Amino acid sequence: MTESLAVSDGAQIAFDVRGKESAPPLVLVHSLGCDHHMWDHQTGTLSQTHRVVALDIRGHGASDAPGGDYTLERLGRDVVDVADGLGIEAFDYCGLSIGGLIGLWLGLHTGGRLRSLTLCNTGAKISEAERWNERIEIASTAGMSALVDGVIERWFTADYVDAHPEEIERARAQLLVTDPGGYAGCCAAIRDADLREEVHAITTRTLIVAGTHDVATPVELSDFLHAQLTQSALTLLDAGHLSNVEQPDAFTAAITEFLS
């Protein structure tokens, strides 16, 4: 069941909790344009060994969507505030795309709270400002329906799109119900984030997951992180950007082995 709590700026952040309260906490944070249901292929397995807290980042899902640009720090503080509200001190963290970027911020600023980091299909800097400004403009003026086809092309390989129409329709539906202002606010957070000069300072044990066909966050971005993070391992999956959806079994196996 989805719950929510107010974070330090008053916004309500929604989340879903599964697993025993006594189990080690694992926080999951989804990609831009998704919500916590992005992890539905993983939560059943992961909740057998962990207390899984799957968030909706602000501007997405059942969370509030305040107006204006968001910052990576604010998105990171939301995660910490939710953990505090649930009485969680130390936790494992797994994030994909913007969720991975948030994980890097947590590793740099709240490393003492992290038992481990899993960074999926992400980078210390993702794409160029012009791309994010274009998406902000489209979302703000034409809405999510004007973005959905291009995003789906960047999320999945063509073979997967052809073979799994039901998953593609589900992904489209998630995008279409995303608040345009919230989407734009998160685009601004990604646009303004550049951690390339800082990530070497992260000392948390880290798993990096990359999709070999990911055009949104190419493998080179994961290679860079792997080279910078001394306590990291790199796993490559035959997938596009949403690797946990396109290769659910391999993804779940990789993170389960890492967490164990």
C-alpha positions as CSV (number, residue, x, y, z in Angstrom):
1,M,0.0,0.0,0.0
2,T,1.3,3.4,-0.9
3,E,2.0,5.8,2.0
4,S,3.4,9.3,2.2
5,L,5.1,11.6,4.6
6,A,6.1,15.3,4.7
7,V,9.8,16.0,4.0
8,S,11.7,19.0,5.3
9,D,10.3,21.5,2.8
10,G,6.7,20.4,3.5
11,A,6.2,18.3,0.3
12,Q,4.6,14.9,0.6
13,I,6.8,12.1,-0.7
14,A,5.0,8.8,-1.5
15,F,6.5,5.4,-1.0
16,D,5.6,1.7,-0.8
17,V,7.1,-0.6,1.9
18,R,7.3,-4.4,1.6
19,G,9.1,-7.0,3.7
20,K,9.6,-7.5,7.4
21,E,10.2,-4.4,9.5
22,S,13.2,-6.2,11.1
23,A,14.9,-6.9,7.8
24,P,17.7,-4.8,6.4
25,P,16.3,-1.7,4.7
26,L,16.7,-1.3,0.9
27,V,15.6,2.0,-0.7
28,L,14.7,1.9,-4.4
29,V,14.5,5.1,-6.6
30,H,13.1,5.0,-10.1
31,S,13.9,6.6,-13.4
32,L,12.6,10.0,-14.7
33,G,9.1,9.6,-16.0
34,C,8.3,6.5,-13.9
35,D,7.1,5.7,-10.4
36,H,7.8,3.1,-7.8
37,H,6.0,0.5,-9.9
38,M,9.0,0.5,-12.2
39,W,10.4,-2.0,-9.6
40,D,7.5,-4.4,-9.6
41,H,9.7,-7.1,-11.3
42,Q,12.1,-6.9,-8.4
43,T,10.2,-6.1,-5.2
44,G,8.7,-9.6,-4.7
45,T,12.2,-11.2,-4.6
46,L,14.0,-8.4,-2.8
47,S,11.3,-8.2,0.0
48,Q,12.0,-11.8,1.0
49,T,15.4,-10.6,2.4
50,H,15.0,-6.8,2.9
51,R,12.5,-4.2,4.0
52,V,12.0,-2.6,0.6
53,V,11.1,1.1,0.5
54,A,10.3,2.1,-3.1
55,L,9.9,5.9,-3.4
56,D,8.1,8.1,-5.9
57,I,10.5,11.0,-6.4
58,R,8.9,14.5,-6.2
59,G,7.0,15.4,-9.3
60,H,6.2,11.7,-10.0
61,G,3.6,9.1,-9.0
62,A,1.7,9.9,-5.8
63,S,4.3,12.4,-4.5
64,D,3.7,16.2,-4.6
65,A,4.9,18.1,-7.6
66,P,5.9,21.6,-6.4
67,G,6.5,24.1,-9.2
68,G,9.8,25.3,-10.4
69,D,13.2,23.7,-10.9
70,Y,14.3,20.9,-8.5
71,T,17.9,20.3,-7.4
72,L,19.8,17.1,-6.9
73,E,20.4,18.1,-3.3
74,R,16.6,18.4,-2.7
75,L,15.9,15.0,-4.3
76,G,18.7,13.5,-2.1
77,R,17.3,15.2,1.0
78,D,13.9,13.7,0.2
79,V,15.3,10.2,0.4
80,V,17.0,10.9,3.7
81,D,13.9,12.6,5.1
82,V,11.8,9.5,4.2
83,A,14.4,7.2,5.8
84,D,14.3,9.4,8.9
85,G,10.5,9.4,9.0
86,L,10.5,5.6,8.9
87,G,13.1,5.3,11.6
88,I,15.7,4.0,9.3
89,E,19.4,4.9,10.0
90,A,21.5,2.8,7.7
91,F,20.2,1.4,4.4
92,D,21.2,-0.2,1.1
93,Y,20.3,2.0,-1.9
94,C,19.5,1.2,-5.5
95,G,18.6,3.9,-8.1
96,L,18.3,3.9,-11.8
97,S,18.9,6.9,-14.1
98,I,18.0,10.0,-12.0
99,G,17.7,7.5,-9.2
100,G,21.4,6.6,-9.7
101,L,22.3,10.3,-9.8
102,I,20.6,10.7,-6.5
103,G,22.6,7.7,-5.2
104,L,25.8,9.5,-6.1
105,W,24.7,12.5,-4.2
106,L,23.9,10.4,-1.2
107,G,27.3,8.7,-1.5
108,L,29.0,12.0,-1.4
109,H,27.0,13.7,1.3
110,T,25.5,11.0,3.5
111,G,27.8,8.1,3.0
112,G,27.6,7.2,6.7
113,R,24.0,6.2,6.2
114,L,24.7,3.9,3.3
115,R,25.4,0.1,3.7
116,S,25.8,-0.2,-0.1
117,L,25.1,1.6,-3.4
118,T,23.6,0.1,-6.6
119,L,23.9,2.6,-9.5
120,C,22.0,1.6,-12.6
121,N,22.0,3.1,-16.1
122,T,23.3,6.4,-14.8
123,G,26.3,8.8,-14.8
124,A,28.0,11.5,-12.9
125,K,26.8,13.9,-15.7
126,I,23.9,12.8,-17.9
127,S,23.7,14.4,-21.4
128,E,24.0,18.1,-22.1
129,A,22.0,21.1,-20.9
130,E,20.4,21.8,-24.3
131,R,18.7,18.4,-24.3
132,W,17.2,19.0,-20.9
133,N,16.1,22.5,-21.7
134,E,14.3,21.1,-24.8
135,R,12.5,18.5,-22.7
136,I,11.5,21.2,-20.1
137,E,10.1,23.4,-22.9
138,I,8.1,20.5,-24.4
139,A,6.8,19.2,-21.1
140,S,5.8,22.7,-20.0
141,T,4.1,23.7,-23.3
142,A,2.9,20.6,-25.0
143,G,2.6,18.1,-22.1
144,M,3.8,14.5,-21.7
145,S,2.1,13.2,-24.8
146,A,4.5,15.1,-27.0
147,L,7.5,13.4,-25.3
148,V,6.3,9.8,-24.9
149,D,7.3,8.3,-28.2
150,G,10.9,9.7,-28.1
151,V,11.3,8.6,-24.5
152,I,10.1,5.0,-25.2
153,E,12.7,4.8,-28.0
154,R,15.4,5.8,-25.6
155,W,14.2,3.5,-22.8
156,F,14.1,0.2,-24.7
157,T,15.7,-1.7,-27.5
158,A,13.7,-2.1,-30.7
159,D,13.6,-5.9,-30.3
160,Y,12.1,-5.5,-26.8
161,V,9.5,-3.0,-28.0
162,D,8.4,-5.5,-30.6
163,A,8.3,-8.5,-28.3
164,H,6.7,-7.0,-25.2
165,P,3.9,-4.7,-26.2
166,E,2.2,-5.0,-22.8
167,E,5.3,-3.7,-21.0
168,I,5.6,-0.9,-23.5
169,E,2.0,0.1,-23.0
170,R,2.6,0.1,-19.2
171,A,5.7,2.3,-19.6
172,R,3.7,4.7,-21.8
173,A,0.9,4.9,-19.3
174,Q,3.4,5.8,-16.5
175,L,4.9,8.6,-18.6
176,L,1.5,10.0,-19.6
177,V,0.3,10.3,-16.0
178,T,3.5,12.0,-14.9
179,D,3.0,15.6,-13.9
180,P,4.6,17.8,-16.6
181,G,5.8,20.3,-14.1
182,G,7.3,17.6,-11.9
183,Y,9.0,16.1,-14.9
184,A,10.4,19.5,-15.9
185,G,11.6,20.1,-12.4
186,C,13.5,16.8,-12.4
187,C,14.9,17.5,-15.8
188,A,16.4,20.7,-14.3
189,A,17.9,18.8,-11.5
190,I,19.6,16.4,-14.0
191,R,20.7,19.3,-16.2
192,D,22.4,21.2,-13.4
193,A,24.1,18.1,-11.9
194,D,27.8,17.4,-12.7
195,L,29.5,15.2,-10.2
196,R,32.5,14.2,-12.4
197,E,35.1,16.0,-10.3
198,E,33.6,14.6,-7.0
199,V,32.6,11.0,-7.4
200,H,36.1,9.6,-6.7
201,A,35.4,10.5,-3.0
202,I,32.7,7.9,-2.6
203,T,33.9,5.0,-0.5
204,T,30.6,3.0,-0.2
205,R,30.7,-0.5,-1.6
206,T,29.0,-0.1,-5.0
207,L,27.5,-2.1,-7.8
208,I,27.2,-0.4,-11.2
209,V,24.7,-1.8,-13.7
210,A,24.8,-0.8,-17.3
211,G,22.8,-1.7,-20.4
212,T,24.9,-2.5,-23.4
213,H,22.3,-0.9,-25.7
214,D,21.5,2.1,-23.5
215,V,21.5,5.3,-25.6
216,A,20.3,7.6,-22.7
217,T,23.2,6.7,-20.4
218,P,25.8,4.9,-22.5
219,V,28.1,2.3,-21.1
220,E,31.0,4.8,-21.1
221,L,29.3,6.7,-18.3
222,S,29.3,3.5,-16.2
223,D,32.9,2.8,-17.2
224,F,33.8,6.2,-15.8
225,L,32.1,5.6,-12.5
226,H,33.7,2.2,-12.2
227,A,37.2,3.7,-12.7
228,Q,36.5,6.5,-10.2
229,L,34.8,4.4,-7.4
230,T,37.5,2.2,-5.8
231,Q,35.0,-0.1,-4.1
232,S,32.9,-0.8,-7.2
233,A,31.9,-3.7,-9.4
234,L,30.4,-3.4,-12.9
235,T,27.7,-5.6,-14.4
236,L,26.7,-5.3,-18.1
237,L,23.2,-6.4,-19.2
238,D,21.9,-7.0,-22.7
239,A,19.4,-4.1,-22.4
240,G,18.5,-0.5,-23.0
241,H,18.0,2.2,-20.4
242,L,15.4,0.5,-18.2
243,S,17.5,-2.5,-17.7
244,N,15.5,-3.8,-14.7
245,V,12.4,-4.0,-16.9
246,E,14.1,-5.3,-20.1
247,Q,16.2,-7.9,-18.3
248,P,14.3,-8.4,-15.0
249,D,15.7,-11.8,-14.1
250,A,19.3,-11.0,-14.8
251,F,18.9,-7.6,-13.0
252,T,17.3,-9.1,-9.9
253,A,20.0,-11.9,-9.8
254,A,22.8,-9.3,-10.0
255,I,21.4,-7.1,-7.2
256,T,20.5,-10.1,-5.0
257,E,24.0,-11.5,-5.2
258,F,25.5,-8.1,-4.5
259,L,23.3,-7.5,-1.5
260,S,23.9,-10.9,0.0
